[in-house]
Amino acid sequence: MKLDIANFYVEEIKFGEETNYSDGILTINKKEALDVVFEDEHITEAELYIVNPGDEVRLVPVKEAIEPRYRVGGGPVFPGVTGKLMQAGNGVTHALKDMSVLVVGKHYGGFQDGLIDMSGEGVKYTYYSQLKNVVLVAHTDEEFEYHEQQKKNKVLRWAGMRLAEYIGACTKGLKSDEVETFELSPITKRDPATNELPSVVFVLQPQSQMEEIGYNDLNYGWDCNLMLPTLMHPNEILDGAMISGSFMPCSSKWSTYDFQNFPMIKRLYQEHGKSINFLGIIMSNLNVALEQKERAALFVAQMAKNLGADSAVVAEEGYGNPDADFTACYVALEDAGVKTVGLTNECTGRDGASQPLVSMDDKCDAIVSTGNVSSLIELPPMKTKTVLGELESLARDGLSGGWSNDELLGASVKEDSSIIMENNAMFCGDQVVGWSTKTMVEF
């Protein structure tokens, strides 16, 4: 497969009469964009905003992030989700860079939603504070979900994808600033020099624990809870095959934007043919029952061994129960003779003293941590900050890092609008996909 991602760098976003891109300036016709959002009759309220790094803006509850793109030659950006099922990972796709479409609930949040601060102390906790963002703030008539802690957020998430496709389409026929080419020869057809390098497979465990349809990550529109581990080309991941779900505690979440830009995949590509032979992706999942976890681990190890993998990197989207999948997969790979490195966050409690993973094994001796989900974060009063969404949702609606009352700390949202919360509620804050800039400090 050969994928060319043609990048158009966005220096400024503004609203105007015509949606277009020219010389780094993205102009959006707000009415047309909102018409796209309102194509779903379940959208009852919607507004668009532009926020930039440094703006005095706080966003909560944030539900999704998407990079605007356009598939050259036709077809949906997200096959099997926003349009017909087709192969991703081949051909040319346009991407608007240094920006995202953020989807925010106007009123209600849930366990899987998070917070982004565009300025101040909160900036360092999430990658999305660094981007220029088109923010869709919307409400739906899904009354059955208003007061559910676990929300599927389908109407809002799909609206975000339609909006991203609409914006991305303005690059049709334009020449990009640069082209990134991603190409891997078939595994059995590689040159001798590449075949002599240490071979590496990347094992992904996207969120898929919910047995009810609608919460989990999607693979070409297929619920990942229903799949067994399968071999995928990395280009498919970078080109819209994977869609983020709506279940995982938010700092652990891999947004759709994260899948589209997966830094760890790009890093493996950079080393391919130089220091490693990158074999591809084993797309696994996260399960509920122990037998399901063990079955998936056996499949992963068998596939890695038969691909001829010398080593593997395993990354999980989540923590707690998924740690058992992560450890089982890690151990099965090691038992198969595949040297393995783990990539995950950890849950060590607010004091950092608890066992980092629910499931541990002596064979899991090379794990890269992206931080503690339970770390306390304090954000100062807002003063002039604008809230997009509803600040009270952080404490009221069961966001994974917020609470309405704590015996020692009180409510997450204080009367002066200052906040105390766990890292859990930072939107995609642990950045397991590879954005993380956290380092270890020895005390």
C-alpha positions as CSV (number, residue, x, y, z in Angstrom):
1,M,0.0,0.0,0.0
2,K,1.1,3.5,-0.7
3,L,-0.6,6.5,1.0
4,D,0.2,10.1,0.2
5,I,-1.1,12.5,2.8
6,A,-1.0,16.0,1.2
7,N,-0.7,18.5,4.1
8,F,-2.2,22.0,4.1
9,Y,-0.9,24.0,7.0
10,V,-3.5,26.3,8.6
11,E,-2.1,29.5,10.0
12,E,-5.4,31.2,10.6
13,I,-9.1,30.3,10.7
14,K,-11.9,32.7,10.2
15,F,-15.6,32.8,9.2
16,G,-16.5,34.3,5.8
17,E,-18.7,34.1,2.8
18,E,-17.1,31.1,1.2
19,T,-15.4,28.0,2.6
20,N,-11.9,27.9,1.2
21,Y,-8.3,27.5,1.9
22,S,-5.7,30.0,0.5
23,D,-2.1,30.8,1.6
24,G,-2.5,29.3,5.0
25,I,-5.9,30.9,5.8
26,L,-8.9,28.7,6.2
27,T,-12.2,30.5,5.7
28,I,-15.5,28.8,6.8
29,N,-19.0,29.7,5.7
30,K,-20.6,29.2,9.1
31,K,-24.2,28.8,7.7
32,E,-23.1,26.1,5.3
33,A,-21.1,24.4,8.0
34,L,-24.1,24.4,10.4
35,D,-26.4,23.1,7.7
36,V,-24.1,20.1,7.5
37,V,-24.4,19.7,11.3
38,F,-28.2,20.0,11.2
39,E,-28.5,17.2,8.6
40,D,-29.3,15.0,11.5
41,E,-32.7,15.9,12.8
42,H,-31.7,14.9,16.4
43,I,-29.4,18.0,16.6
44,T,-31.5,20.6,18.4
45,E,-29.0,23.4,19.0
46,A,-25.6,24.0,17.5
47,E,-23.0,26.8,17.2
48,L,-19.5,27.1,15.8
49,Y,-16.6,28.9,17.4
50,I,-12.9,29.4,16.5
51,V,-10.4,29.0,19.4
52,N,-6.7,29.4,19.2
53,P,-3.7,28.6,21.5
54,G,-3.6,31.3,24.2
55,D,-7.2,32.2,24.0
56,E,-8.9,32.6,27.4
57,V,-11.2,29.7,26.7
58,R,-12.2,26.6,28.6
59,L,-14.0,23.7,26.9
60,V,-16.0,21.1,28.7
61,P,-17.5,18.5,28.1
62,V,-15.3,17.7,25.1
63,K,-16.4,14.5,23.3
64,E,-14.2,14.1,20.2
65,A,-11.4,15.6,18.1
66,I,-11.1,15.1,14.3
67,E,-8.7,16.3,11.6
68,P,-10.5,17.8,8.6
69,R,-9.6,15.7,5.5
70,Y,-10.6,15.1,1.9
71,R,-10.2,11.8,0.0
72,V,-8.9,12.6,-3.5
73,G,-10.9,10.6,-6.2
74,G,-14.0,10.4,-4.1
75,G,-15.2,8.3,-1.2
76,P,-15.7,9.0,2.5
77,V,-12.9,10.1,4.8
78,F,-14.1,7.4,7.2
79,P,-15.1,4.3,5.2
80,G,-18.0,2.3,6.6
81,V,-18.9,5.2,8.9
82,T,-19.6,8.4,7.0
83,G,-20.1,6.6,3.7
84,K,-19.6,3.4,1.7
85,L,-17.2,0.7,2.8
86,M,-14.0,1.0,0.8
87,Q,-10.3,0.3,1.3
88,A,-8.4,3.0,3.3
89,G,-4.6,3.4,3.1
90,N,-4.1,3.8,-0.6
91,G,-4.0,6.8,-2.8
92,V,-4.0,10.5,-1.9
93,T,-5.8,12.1,1.1
94,H,-5.7,15.9,1.9
95,A,-5.2,17.0,5.5
96,L,-5.6,20.4,7.1
97,K,-2.8,20.5,9.6
98,D,-2.2,22.3,12.9
99,M,-6.0,22.3,13.5
100,S,-8.9,20.1,14.6
101,V,-12.6,19.9,14.8
102,L,-13.6,19.6,18.5
103,V,-17.1,18.4,19.5
104,V,-18.4,19.8,22.8
105,G,-21.7,19.1,24.5
106,K,-23.7,22.3,25.2
107,H,-25.1,20.9,28.4
108,Y,-24.5,17.3,29.4
109,G,-21.3,15.4,29.8
110,G,-20.4,11.9,30.9
111,F,-17.7,9.5,32.1
112,Q,-16.0,9.5,28.7
113,D,-15.8,13.3,28.2
114,G,-13.1,15.8,29.1
115,L,-11.7,19.3,29.5
116,I,-9.4,21.5,27.5
117,D,-7.9,24.8,28.6
118,M,-6.5,26.9,25.8
119,S,-4.4,29.1,28.1
120,G,-2.9,29.1,31.5
121,E,-1.9,26.2,33.7
122,G,-4.1,23.7,31.9
123,V,-2.4,24.0,28.6
124,K,0.4,21.5,29.3
125,Y,-2.0,18.7,30.0
126,T,-3.5,18.1,26.6
127,Y,-2.2,18.2,23.0
128,Y,-5.3,20.0,21.8
129,S,-4.4,23.2,23.6
130,Q,-1.7,23.6,21.0
131,L,-4.0,23.4,18.0
132,K,-6.2,25.9,16.3
133,N,-9.7,24.5,16.7
134,V,-13.1,24.8,15.1
135,V,-15.4,24.0,18.0
136,L,-18.9,22.6,17.5
137,V,-21.0,23.1,20.6
138,A,-24.2,21.3,20.2
139,H,-27.2,19.7,22.0
140,T,-29.5,16.8,20.9
141,D,-32.9,15.4,21.7
142,E,-31.4,12.2,23.0
143,E,-33.2,12.6,26.4
144,F,-32.5,9.0,27.3
145,E,-28.8,9.9,27.6
146,Y,-29.0,13.3,29.4
147,H,-28.5,11.8,32.8
148,E,-26.6,8.6,31.9
149,Q,-23.0,8.5,33.1
150,Q,-22.1,6.5,30.1
151,K,-23.1,8.2,26.9
152,K,-22.8,7.0,23.3
153,N,-22.7,10.6,22.1
154,K,-23.4,9.2,18.6
155,V,-25.3,12.2,17.1
156,L,-22.7,14.7,18.2
157,R,-19.7,12.5,17.2
158,W,-21.2,11.9,13.7
159,A,-21.9,15.6,13.3
160,G,-18.3,16.3,14.0
161,M,-17.2,13.8,11.4
162,R,-19.5,15.3,8.8
163,L,-18.2,18.8,9.7
164,A,-14.6,17.7,9.3
165,E,-15.4,16.2,5.9
166,Y,-17.1,19.4,4.8
167,I,-14.2,21.6,5.9
168,G,-11.6,19.2,4.4
169,A,-13.3,19.2,1.0
170,C,-12.3,22.9,0.5
171,T,-8.8,21.6,-0.4
172,K,-10.2,19.8,-3.5
173,G,-8.0,20.6,-6.5
174,L,-5.4,22.5,-4.5
175,K,-1.7,22.0,-4.3
176,S,-0.5,21.1,-0.8
177,D,2.4,22.5,1.2
178,E,4.0,19.1,1.5
179,V,3.3,15.4,0.9
180,E,4.0,12.7,3.4
181,T,4.4,9.3,1.8
182,F,3.7,6.1,3.7
183,E,4.6,2.9,1.9
184,L,5.5,-0.6,3.0
185,S,6.3,-3.4,0.6
186,P,4.5,-6.7,1.2
187,I,6.2,-8.5,4.1
188,T,7.4,-11.4,1.9
189,K,8.7,-9.1,-0.9
190,R,11.1,-6.9,1.0
191,D,14.7,-6.5,0.0
192,P,17.4,-8.5,1.8
193,A,18.9,-5.5,3.7
194,T,15.5,-4.7,5.2
195,N,14.8,-8.4,6.1
196,E,18.1,-8.5,8.0
197,L,17.0,-5.8,10.4
198,P,15.2,-6.5,13.7
199,S,11.5,-7.0,12.8
200,V,8.9,-5.1,14.8
201,V,5.1,-5.4,15.0
202,F,2.9,-2.8,16.7
203,V,0.0,-4.3,18.7
204,L,-2.9,-1.9,19.3
205,Q,-5.6,-2.5,21.9
206,P,-8.4,0.0,21.2
207,Q,-11.3,0.5,23.6
208,S,-13.8,-2.3,23.0
209,Q,-15.0,-3.5,26.4
210,M,-18.7,-2.5,26.1
211,E,-20.8,-5.5,24.9
212,E,-23.6,-3.1,23.9
213,I,-23.1,-1.7,20.5
214,G,-22.4,2.1,20.2
215,Y,-19.7,2.8,22.8
216,N,-16.6,1.1,21.3
217,D,-14.0,2.2,18.8
218,L,-14.9,1.2,15.2
219,N,-12.8,-0.5,12.6
220,Y,-14.3,0.3,9.2
221,G,-17.5,0.9,11.0
222,W,-17.3,-2.5,12.7
223,D,-17.6,-2.5,16.5
224,C,-14.2,-3.7,17.9
225,N,-15.9,-5.8,20.6
226,L,-17.0,-8.1,17.8
227,M,-13.6,-8.7,16.2
228,L,-10.7,-11.0,16.8
229,P,-7.1,-9.7,16.5
230,T,-6.3,-9.1,12.8
231,L,-3.4,-7.9,10.7
232,M,-3.8,-4.3,9.4
233,H,-1.6,-2.1,7.3
234,P,-0.5,1.0,9.3
235,N,-1.7,3.2,6.4
236,E,-5.3,2.1,7.1
237,I,-5.0,3.5,10.7
238,L,-3.7,6.8,9.4
239,D,-6.3,7.0,6.7
240,G,-9.7,6.8,8.5
241,A,-10.2,3.1,9.1
242,M,-10.4,3.7,12.9
243,I,-13.0,5.8,14.7
244,S,-12.8,6.7,18.4
245,G,-15.4,5.4,20.8
246,S,-17.3,6.9,23.7
247,F,-16.5,5.0,26.8
248,M,-12.9,5.2,28.2
249,P,-12.0,7.6,31.0
250,C,-11.1,10.7,29.0
251,S,-7.3,11.0,29.6
252,S,-6.9,7.5,28.3
253,K,-9.0,8.1,25.2
254,W,-7.6,7.9,21.7
255,S,-9.5,10.4,19.7
256,T,-10.2,10.0,16.0
257,Y,-7.6,12.8,15.4
258,D,-5.1,10.6,17.4
259,F,-5.8,7.6,15.1
260,Q,-5.4,9.8,12.0
261,N,-2.0,11.1,13.2
262,F,-0.7,8.3,15.4
263,P,2.8,9.5,16.3
264,M,4.0,6.0,17.3
265,I,3.1,4.6,13.9
266,K,4.9,7.5,12.2
267,R,8.0,6.9,14.4
268,L,8.1,3.2,13.4
269,Y,7.8,4.3,9.8
270,Q,10.8,6.7,10.2
271,E,13.0,3.8,11.5
272,H,11.8,1.3,8.8
273,G,14.7,0.2,6.6
274,K,17.2,2.0,8.9
275,S,17.1,0.3,12.3
276,I,14.0,-1.9,12.1
277,N,11.8,-3.9,9.7
278,F,8.3,-2.6,10.5
279,L,6.0,-5.5,9.8
280,G,2.7,-3.7,10.4
281,I,-0.2,-3.5,12.9
282,I,-1.9,-6.3,14.8
283,M,-5.2,-4.8,15.7
284,S,-6.4,-6.5,18.9
285,N,-9.0,-5.4,21.3
286,L,-10.0,-5.1,25.0
287,N,-12.4,-7.7,26.4
288,V,-14.6,-8.4,29.4
289,A,-14.3,-12.1,30.3
290,L,-11.0,-13.7,31.2
291,E,-11.3,-16.3,28.5
292,Q,-11.8,-13.6,25.9
293,K,-8.7,-11.8,27.0
294,E,-6.7,-15.0,26.9
295,R,-8.0,-15.9,23.5
296,A,-7.0,-12.5,22.1
297,A,-3.6,-12.8,23.6
298,L,-3.0,-16.2,22.0
299,F,-4.1,-14.8,18.6
300,V,-1.7,-11.9,18.9
301,A,1.3,-14.0,19.8
302,Q,0.6,-16.5,17.1
303,M,0.3,-13.8,14.5
304,A,3.4,-12.1,15.6
305,K,5.4,-15.3,15.6
306,N,4.2,-16.3,12.2
307,L,5.0,-12.9,10.8
308,G,8.5,-13.4,12.0
309,A,8.5,-10.6,14.5
310,D,11.6,-10.3,16.7
311,S,9.9,-7.7,18.9
312,A,6.7,-5.9,19.5
313,V,5.3,-2.8,21.0
314,V,1.9,-3.1,22.8
315,A,-0.3,-0.1,23.5
316,E,-3.6,-0.1,25.4
317,E,-6.4,2.5,25.3
318,G,-7.4,2.6,29.0
319,Y,-6.6,1.2,32.3
320,G,-8.1,-1.0,35.1
321,N,-9.8,-4.0,33.6
322,P,-8.0,-3.5,30.2
323,D,-4.7,-4.0,32.1
324,A,-5.5,-7.7,32.1
325,D,-5.6,-7.7,28.3
326,F,-2.4,-5.7,28.2
327,T,-0.5,-8.0,30.5
328,A,-1.9,-11.2,28.9
329,C,-0.8,-10.0,25.5
330,Y,2.6,-8.9,26.7
331,V,3.2,-12.3,28.5
332,A,2.0,-14.3,25.5
333,L,4.4,-12.5,23.2
334,E,7.3,-13.0,25.5
335,D,6.4,-16.7,25.8
336,A,6.5,-16.9,22.0
337,G,10.0,-15.4,22.0
338,V,8.9,-12.0,20.8
339,K,10.7,-9.3,22.9
340,T,8.1,-6.8,23.9
341,V,7.8,-3.2,25.1
342,G,4.6,-1.9,26.6
343,L,3.1,1.6,26.2
344,T,0.4,2.6,28.7
345,N,-0.7,5.0,31.4
346,E,-1.0,3.9,35.0
347,C,-3.4,4.3,37.9
348,T,-1.4,4.6,41.1
349,G,-3.8,6.7,43.1
350,R,-3.7,10.4,44.0
351,D,-0.6,9.7,46.2
352,G,1.1,7.7,43.5
353,A,1.6,4.8,45.9
354,S,-0.7,2.1,44.5
355,Q,0.1,-0.7,42.1
356,P,0.3,0.9,38.7
357,L,-1.5,-1.8,36.7
358,V,-4.3,-4.0,37.8
359,S,-2.5,-7.0,36.4
360,M,1.2,-7.4,36.7
361,D,3.8,-10.1,35.7
362,D,7.5,-10.3,36.0
363,K,7.8,-10.7,32.2
364,C,6.4,-7.2,31.7
365,D,9.8,-5.6,32.4
366,A,10.0,-2.9,29.7
367,I,7.0,-0.6,30.0
368,V,6.9,3.1,29.0
369,S,4.5,5.0,31.3
370,T,2.7,8.1,30.1
371,G,1.6,9.1,33.6
372,N,-0.8,8.6,36.4
373,V,-4.5,9.0,35.6
374,S,-5.2,9.9,39.3
375,S,-2.8,12.8,39.6
376,L,-4.6,15.9,41.0
377,I,-4.7,19.0,38.8
378,E,-5.6,22.4,40.1
379,L,-6.7,25.1,37.7
380,P,-7.0,28.7,38.9
381,P,-10.2,30.8,38.7
382,M,-11.2,31.7,35.2
383,K,-11.4,35.5,35.6
384,T,-11.9,36.5,31.9
385,K,-12.1,32.9,30.5
386,T,-15.0,32.0,28.3
387,V,-16.6,28.6,28.8
388,L,-17.7,26.6,25.7
389,G,-20.1,24.0,26.9
390,E,-21.1,23.8,30.5
391,L,-18.5,24.0,33.3
392,E,-20.9,22.4,35.9
393,S,-20.8,19.2,33.9
394,L,-17.4,18.4,35.2
395,A,-18.7,17.9,38.7
396,R,-22.3,17.1,38.0
397,D,-22.3,14.5,35.2
398,G,-19.8,11.9,36.3
399,L,-16.8,12.8,34.2
400,S,-14.1,10.3,35.1
401,G,-11.9,12.9,36.8
402,G,-14.5,15.2,38.3
403,W,-16.9,14.9,41.3
404,S,-19.8,16.7,42.9
405,N,-18.4,16.2,46.4
406,D,-15.3,14.8,48.1
407,E,-14.9,14.5,51.9
408,L,-11.5,16.2,51.7
409,L,-11.6,18.3,48.5
410,G,-15.2,19.3,48.2
411,A,-16.6,19.7,44.7
412,S,-14.4,19.8,41.6
413,V,-15.8,23.1,40.4
414,K,-15.5,25.8,43.1
415,E,-17.6,28.9,43.5
416,D,-14.9,31.1,42.1
417,S,-14.7,28.8,39.0
418,S,-11.4,27.3,40.0
419,I,-11.1,23.6,39.6
420,I,-9.6,20.6,41.3
421,M,-9.8,17.4,39.3
422,E,-8.0,14.2,38.5
423,N,-5.9,13.9,35.3
424,N,-8.6,11.4,34.2
425,A,-10.8,14.3,33.0
426,M,-8.1,15.9,30.7
427,F,-9.2,15.3,27.1
428,C,-6.8,12.6,25.7
429,G,-4.4,13.8,28.4
430,D,-2.2,10.7,28.7
431,Q,-1.3,10.8,25.0
432,V,-0.4,7.1,24.8
433,V,-0.4,7.4,21.0
434,G,2.9,9.2,21.2
435,W,2.2,12.9,21.8
436,S,3.3,12.7,25.4
437,T,6.1,15.0,26.6
438,K,6.1,13.8,30.2
439,T,9.4,12.6,31.7
440,M,10.4,10.6,34.8
441,V,11.7,12.4,37.8
442,E,13.6,10.6,40.5
443,F,12.9,11.6,44.1
